[in-house]
Amino acid sequence: MTRRICLALCLSLLPLKGAEPEPWTFVSIPDFLNFDIEYPQKGWEDALGFILKSMKKEDPAFAMIAGDLVMGHWGPTKEDVNKWADLYYPQWTKRFADHDLKIYTALGDHEIGDNPWRGNTARLVPHYKEAFRRHLKMPLNGPDHMKGTAFYWLHKNALFVSVDVFEKGQSKQGEIAAGVTGAQLKWFEEVLGKHRAQVDHIIVMGHTPILRPVRTFSSSGMLTVQGPESAFWKTMVKYDVDLYLCGEVHAVTCKQQDGIQQVSHGGLLGRTDKPNYMLVTVNQDRLEVTLKEIDLINGKGRLWQQKKSKGPWDTITISDARKKQGFTPIGHVTIVKKDGKKSFESISGFFDETHNPN
């Protein structure tokens, strides 16, 4: 009798086939921090702690950071790259760990020495990527030449892919042409094809925007070459990707095309006075996407940075009144999937493209 009761109880706890999964959340904050910052960093921790605690209160499964974790001007030798990586990456990851936030991080230009890439800077790129791979410990399921810098993961009813847009090539940035081509593109399409029928949603993360123009603040404004004409974008369209999340430009622009919502946004803590993060609530038939922002008061002095004449401000502060108010919404869109169709509804703030740059 006891066994029957136990069996019945266990069966009652199993999800019913076809049952709608419970809503869950994740957050996104590209370009966090974009500078070489220690932990703890005098004059910073109260503000950074408030930002991370605010994200944690959203109860996210994880935080996505679309590149530019550090300043990364770490040459001129392989030994120098490893020395500074060994100093700053462990402190960067520990800050998130201490706030109990699981992270997935894309590779940014600052993680490979910062653009442009010519001469010795270009030669050091493989060593920069190896340092990122070693310290960030991202999944090693990417293409053979990009293990740990391009990868994917599954969570409940969604597929996430992080791409390494820093491929060898010729561009205005020297010996790197931002994009997803060749072996990485083949791998990317195989991942999308393998999992498309198994998930309700697909989210892709890469450092550089694809759709343009986008707003910029204190940025070189690097973009993915060929934009929406690239095979990378067309592959996302083919497999009905929902969100493309990117950073680099340190300003908010939301653009929707071909059924894909691109969101450029993020951090640059230590220079911006309006940091933001994005909250996504995942349901079976929709994604609720909300951008949130807070006001930051910057100091007057500068922190030292390797090979950088103007580092970040020496202090960053959030006033008590602003803390009480908390992060406030600056844009929202609901991506609805119904009867095999996708629509973008309840649009407000930055997701209203009326005031986008032309």
Secondary structure, DSSP 8 states (H G I E B T S, - for coil): -HHHHHHHHHHHHS--TT-----EEEEE--SS--S---SS-TTTHHHHHHHHHHHHTT-EEEEEE-S--S-----SSHHHHHHHHHHHHHHHHHHHHHTT--EEE---GGGGT-S-B-THHHHTHHHHHHHHHHHH---S-S-GGGBTTBEEEEETTEEEEE---EEEEEETTEEEEES--HHHHHHHHHHHHHHGGG-SEEEEE-SS--SS----SSS-----TTGGGSHHHHHHHHTT--EEEE-SSSS-EEEEETTEEEEE----TTT-SS-EEEEEEE-SSEEEEEEEE---EE-SSB--BTTBSS--BS-EE--HHHHHH--EEEEEEEEEEETTEEEEEEEEETT-GGGS--
